[in-house]
């Protein structure tokens, strides 16, 4: 599969008519042929060299992170996200029910994970669970048996945390952390998917089992974050303020969480700001 970061970089480079030679100018140990390989065939690019490459093609790390963001590529998953953003509860239920029926017919794991994603979105808006106990048991079994944490399984976990019980979420999160070196070796995209899944898990635990959320975030804070990944750092700070608020009820922590939302808007990340605002609203319902 083509490296999604390499593909994004190539599009930005060629869009400005910058040659491979110019893009690799003055970067030690990086040849035009190696850059071409990364752009077209996959492989990894060290983060410090990626920063230099972005400088050479006049693209800010924040812009690249936005362009290379891990978005829903499946058309059905995109419909879920659109309905969620539009706060269309009826459409969310319709889509989730439809996908559950598709899975009943195909018994395909990909369709199963899509049905979990749909039910997870619906639960976030309504606090109602369309996922059956047997489906929850299957999802738990698959994730607990996973040994190679690639994009496929990391996404499946990150998009279904609200369907799992707190102790299972914490257990799976610890397994991901224990395999983090292997995950990073799988490439930049894998690395970011893992961080995103772990932060989603922390958010779910914050509402259901705050003590575990606190413990998990402490472990996430020890993990390496790619230098171009501003989203993870912002998300971690936001969750830390909310966890502090959960245990202290200090208004200052609440103000700092709200300030993080303003920062997301200021750096032109409205989707992130909306996501954080939704989390904050849930926290206030539970803890205030």
Beta strands, then each sheet from edge to edge (+ up, - down):
end
